[in-house]
Every structure is written in C-alpha cells, then in structure tokens.
C-alpha cells in the first residue's frame, strides 16, 4: 500500500497537515463503524454473477475484497460454491459470518491478503464488487493483474463516481474515479475476453477472462491481407454507420454453427431438422449459400477474412437474417447489406487498435484465433450465447474434400499427415491443410480458456469432433503429401 500522504487543511490562519493513514489502517477503522458495514454492495450482485457465469455446484470462487462477507455467504448458499473470502482488513467480516468459518469450513474460508500483492490462492471464478475504485490509481494495474491471474473468470462491479462514506474518517475512499470506457481499456490492454458488460447507474460491470494464452487468442493468420489494406478497410468500414456489437446477458438459447467442412453435407438432414425445430443457425462464409441452395434459412452470417473474394458469400440478402461482418473485411463484403441488420465487429488485432480508439469511445475486441470459427464462439459468447452445436468444422480433409462445396481458393494448399493420440492409446491419422492444424490446436486452447463458459457439441467424423470426443491431443506433424 502507498505511504501515508499529507493533506493541508486550515484552522483559523494556521495550516494543518492531515496525514492519510495507510489504506489498511483506514479500512480497519472503517469496519469498526456500523454506518459503513450496514451496506454490502456485493449482496446485490450475486444473482447477476450467477446469471452470467452459470458456475457448476462446488466450483471455486474468491470474493476479492469481501468486506462483511455477506456476498460470499450468498455465493455459497445460492450458488453452491466453494468460497474463499479475501480482504486485507482482518476485522471486516460480520460476527455471524466469522462464526461460520468454523461451522462451514468445507465451503467458506477467510484469507487476509492485500490485492496489491500476488494472491496466495487461485480459483475458477473471481467476484470483485465495489473494490477497484478504492484502489489508488498508481496501483490499479497491479491489482487487476493479481485478480485476473488468480481467477480464470472474474465478475467486476466498479463505481465510477465519488463515495458517500469518506466523511466518516475524513478521507476520500474512491481514489480512482474513471468512466466505463477507461476500465474497458484496462481489460483490453490485458487481452481479456469480455464475456459480458453493462452500465448500471453510476456503476459499470464486466465479466472477463485473461487466462488466454498466445495461441488461444492469437491474431496469426487473421491479418491475411497487407496491413495497409487492413487499416484502409477498417477506416472505411467504421465510418459507414453500421450497427455495432455489444455484450448481452447470458442465455440458454442453442446456436448451430456451420463451418463449411465436408461432413456438413453428411449431416444435412440433422441440420435441416434442428433449424425446423427453431434452433438458431449461424453460418460461416460460404456455408450461408450452401444453406440457401437447400432451402435452409440461416439466422446469421459471419465473415472475418479480409480478402476481396469473400464478397461473393454475402451477395444474397434474405429477410430476418443478421450479418456479422468484421471491420477488417474488404468494403465490397458490406455492399448491399441491410443497415438495420448488419453488425460490424472487430478482431483484437494490435494493428487496428489505434484506428478503433480514434473512432469509438468504447469498443469490444473479439479474441479467438486464425479462422472464423475461432472468432464466432467468443463473439457469440459475448452476445450471450453459451450453447453451441457445431457442424462442418472438421479441420481436416475427408477424402479429397476440404469443404462441402467448391472453394477453389483452397485447392492448391499442401496436405500434411497428422497423428492424433487419445489418452487411452490408439492413434489416428488425419490429412490436413496447414490452416486446419492451426485451427485444431487453437480450438483446443480456446476450449481450455473458456471452460464452463461454453457448452459445445461437435458432429461429424472430423478432427475437431475426434478431439472433443476422445480428449485426444495433436502430435507433431508426421510428413507431407504432394
């Protein structure tokens, strides 16, 4: 914590130096005052956290800056969670909750720790409500890093205005008063995936993860056009007034994603039946036209590739379909799309951040990987969806086919033999193009990062389905065929 800072006041004509105690001493004093502990903001956020995170019973959570402990108790009771209460003031807990540390030790414990230092505990979830605004500005970065490293997914509520209780001790309590966009930039600087966010009165809320390794959210292969062209595309597209994606609350609506792989044709009747039953249908690239040719009506089309040939995928506009086009796409992809149903979104590529910052006060970068599938899942998770049914995401050749339809752009790619070993033994060889291997590896990493944030069922007999079904792992590349 920072050294006490002097404040100059006036008594008559003589200046008086008012020394701010250490933060720990200040809050230890505050927790002796009933007026301060009468309100527990975290209590009001527990149900929202449970709605957005959907944690499994018994999952671990740290209440980061737990205060009275009342929110942590609700997490244990309502969520059935294994709760660690963490605060740097040893006297913060209510008496009845302190007593429960002995009687409910299997699900409730307290650790005295300082968020400005690396945390001595880790968990699947973090719950950090009305804490960050109390942190001195110079230490905000360290506190964010410690929270995000200790917890895979973290729910934050942050007050953006002044405090009401500082008068109790004669010192301001909200030391970092910043708008929502400032906090969002802090998460963006850490390459966080923002699952959800909202502004509620004088508070902003975020549900994020920073447990994203280089491959899981890499932009390698996404900038598949020269960088100057990418920047020109983005500058043009963001100035055209398209609708913008933004986080939505979590829901239980199922979404089919069609990736265009060869097995999609084998599953046509299943896809048709699920769509007839009302399952949402997200098409990627030319799987959109594959559906239209068969009388299957998509709910949405997603395109991320920056090359001009992708324009042919979006030419047939239909009613009630929404179009999710990345800002890096060639402007021709947007031509003819309806302004009231077309949403522009942005990859998290470093190269375009300055352009987006100049255009928007707030924007959300979508992490993922080298293919549209690896962007579709994080994008639609941010839009509130968590249940995905995948078809045609083979990530391998089936026979000699790389897609369920003609796509000449991929015909000349090299084919590599890859051995995939299951944990219980038994290897299987798949024939893949290089981008398919990259997609498979990044898909596994993405699933590890998102964990229980998504539920995925993958159909077909391709590489990705095999990995999900058997828990298999990719081995080194074993050779190449002409």
Rosetta blueprint (number, residue, H / E / L):
1 X L
2 X L
3 X L
4 X L
5 X L
6 X E
7 X E
8 X E
9 X E
10 X E
11 X E
12 X L
13 X L
14 X E
15 X E
16 X E
17 X E
18 X E
19 X E
20 X L
21 X L
22 X L
23 X H
24 X H
25 X H
26 X H
27 X H
28 X H
29 X H
30 X H
31 X L
32 X L
33 X L
34 X H
35 X H
36 X H
37 X H
38 X L
39 X L
40 X L
41 X H
42 X H
43 X H
44 X H
45 X H
46 X H
47 X H
48 X H
49 X H
50 X H
51 X H
52 X H
53 X H
54 X L
55 X L
56 X L
57 X L
58 X L
59 X L
60 X E
61 X E
62 X E
63 X E
64 X E
65 X L
66 X L
67 X L
68 X L
69 X L
70 X H
71 X H
72 X H
73 X H
74 X H
75 X H
76 X H
77 X H
78 X H
79 X H
80 X L
81 X L
82 X E
83 X E
84 X E
85 X E
86 X E
87 X E
88 X L
89 X L
90 X L
91 X L
92 X L
93 X L
94 X L
95 X H
96 X H
97 X H
98 X H
99 X H
100 X H
101 X H
102 X H
103 X H
104 X L
105 X L
106 X L
107 X L
108 X E
109 X E
110 X E
111 X E
112 X E
113 X L
114 X L
115 X L
116 X L
117 X L
118 X L
119 X L
120 X L
121 X L
122 X L
123 X E
124 X E
125 X E
126 X E
127 X E
128 X E
129 X E
130 X L
131 X L
132 X H
133 X H
134 X H
135 X L
136 X L
137 X H
138 X H
139 X H
140 X H
141 X H
142 X H
143 X H
144 X H
145 X H
146 X H
147 X H
148 X H
149 X H
150 X H
151 X E
152 X E
153 X E
154 X E
155 X E
156 X E
157 X E
158 X E
159 X E
160 X L
161 X L
162 X L
163 X L
164 X L
165 X L
166 X H
167 X H
168 X H
169 X L
170 X L
171 X L
172 X L
173 X L
174 X L
175 X L
176 X L
177 X L
178 X L
179 X L
180 X H
181 X H
182 X H
183 X H
184 X H
185 X H
186 X H
187 X H
188 X H
189 X H
190 X L
191 X L
192 X L
193 X E
194 X E
195 X E
196 X E
197 X E
198 X E
199 X E
200 X E
201 X L
202 X L
203 X E
204 X E
205 X E
206 X E
207 X E
208 X E
209 X E
210 X L
211 X L
212 X L
213 X L
214 X L
215 X L
216 X L
217 X L
218 X L
219 X L
220 X L
221 X L
222 X L
223 X L
224 X L
225 X L
226 X L
227 X H
228 X H
229 X H
230 X H
231 X H
232 X H
233 X H
234 X H
235 X H
236 X H
237 X H
238 X H
239 X L
240 X L
241 X L
242 X L
243 X E
244 X E
245 X L
246 X L
247 X L
248 X L
249 X L
250 X L
251 X L
252 X L
253 X L
254 X E
255 X E
256 X E
257 X E
258 X E
259 X L
260 X L
261 X L
262 X L
263 X H
264 X H
265 X H
266 X H
267 X L
268 X H
269 X H
270 X H
271 X H
272 X H
273 X H
274 X H
275 X H
276 X H
277 X L
278 X L
279 X L
280 X E
281 X E
282 X E
283 X E
284 X E
285 X L
286 X L
287 X H
288 X H
289 X H
290 X H
291 X H
292 X H
293 X H
294 X L
295 X L
296 X L
297 X L
298 X L
299 X L
300 X E
301 X E
302 X E
303 X E
304 X L
305 X L
306 X L
307 X L
308 X H
309 X H
310 X H
311 X H
312 X H
313 X H
314 X H
315 X L
316 X L
317 X L
318 X L
319 X L
320 X L
321 X L
322 X E
323 X E
324 X E
325 X E
326 X E
327 X L
328 X L
329 X L
330 X L
331 X H
332 X H
333 X H
334 X H
335 X L
336 X L
337 X L
338 X L
339 X L
340 X L
341 X L
342 X E
343 X E
344 X E
345 X E
346 X E
347 X E
348 X L
349 X L
350 X H
351 X H
352 X H
353 X H
354 X H
355 X H
356 X H
357 X H
358 X H
359 X H
360 X L
361 X L
362 X L
363 X L
364 X L
365 X E
366 X E
367 X L
368 X L
369 X L
370 X L
371 X L
372 X H
373 X H
374 X H
375 X H
376 X H
377 X H
378 X H
379 X H
380 X H
381 X H
382 X H
383 X L
384 X L
385 X L
386 X L
387 X E
388 X E
389 X E
390 X E
391 X E
392 X L
393 X L
394 X L
395 X L
396 X L
397 X L
398 X E
399 X L
400 X L
401 X E
402 X L
403 X L
404 X L
405 X L
406 X L
407 X L
408 X H
409 X H
410 X H
411 X L
412 X L
413 X L
414 X L
415 X E
416 X E
417 X E
418 X E
419 X E
420 X E
421 X E
422 X L
423 X L
424 X L
425 X L
426 X L
427 X E
428 X E
429 X E
430 X E
431 X E
432 X E
433 X L
434 X H
435 X H
436 X H
437 X H
438 X H
439 X H
440 X H
441 X H
442 X H
443 X H
444 X H
445 X H
446 X H
447 X H
448 X H
449 X H
450 X H
451 X H
452 X H
453 X H
454 X L
455 X E
456 X E
457 X E
458 X E
459 X L
460 X L
461 X L
462 X L
463 X H
464 X H
465 X H
466 X H
467 X H
468 X H
469 X H
470 X H
471 X L
472 X L
473 X E
474 X E
475 X E
476 X E
477 X E
478 X E
479 X E
480 X E
481 X E
482 X L
